[in-house]
């Protein structure tokens, strides 16, 4: 899945990054590809553009990118390690409804 300029702009806004320099853009592209790959491996295919499922899919990708961007260090404070329940519910819904017509 290629990261278009429009999708990058939305991702930057979601991550509250004003401008992505060369290094930061490269990292965001890598994290975006990783997030899309994660969802694909979880059984969630990319829905068609403009569908309600696509909005949920994009939010899940954004969440995964922001989470990975914020946690680039090798060590985490284990007191803060907890999964976002809203993300889990969205991902589960996408997985459970993947065979429905969008």
N, C-alpha and C positions, 0 to 999 in steps of 0.2 A: 504494500500500500504506500503510494508516494505521498509525501507531505506537500500539498499545494500551498501557494502563498496565502490563500484565503484561510485554509485550515491552520497554517502556522500562526496567522494573526489571531484567530480564535484561541489557539493554545497559549499564545503569549498573554492574552488578556486573562485567561483562566488562571495561569500561573503567576499573574501580576508581575510580569517582566515587561518593562517598557520597550526595550530594544534588545535584539539578540545579535551580538557580535559574531564573528566567524566561529569562534570556539563554542559559544553558547548555542548557536544554531545547530552546529554539528552534534552536540550532546542532545538537544531536543529532538533532532531527527532520529538519532539512535534510540532514544527512549520511546519515541512514537512507534518506531518499527517493532521494538520489543513489546510494547503494550498491545499492539495489533496482533503480534504473534502469540502472545499469551492468551488473548481472547480466542484466537483461532484454535489453539491447542486445547482450550477449555470447551470447544464445541460451539463457539459463537462465531458465525460467519458475519461478514460486514453486510448490513442491510442496505437496501437501495436508498440513494440520496433523497431527502425530503420526507421519508417515512417517519412515523412516531418512534419506531424501533431504532432508527438511525440516530435520533436525538439521544436515546438512552445509551446506545453504543458509544457515541461520541463522548458522553459524560463519563462512561467507564474508562475509555482511553485517556481522557483528560485527567481523571483521578489517578490512574496508574502512572502517568507521566509525572504529575506533580509530586506524587509520593516518592517516586524514584529520584526525582530531581532534588527534593528536600533531604533525602536520606542517602547521599552519595558516600558518606563515610562508611568504613568497614565495621565500625562498632556503633551500636545503638544503646541508648539508655533503656534498659529493659523495663523500667517503670512506665515507659510511654508506648511500648509495643502492644498495640491493640488494633484489630481490624475495624475499619469504619463499617458499621452495620448497614448504613444506607447503600454503600457500594455493594456489599454482599447481597442485599435484597435485589438490587438492579441486575447484578450479574446472574443471580439465580433465575430471575424472571426471564432474562434473555436466553439462558440455557434451556429452560423448560418450555419456552414458546418458539424455539428455533424452526420448527416445522410448519408453523402457521403462516398463512399468506400475509404479506405486509402491505 
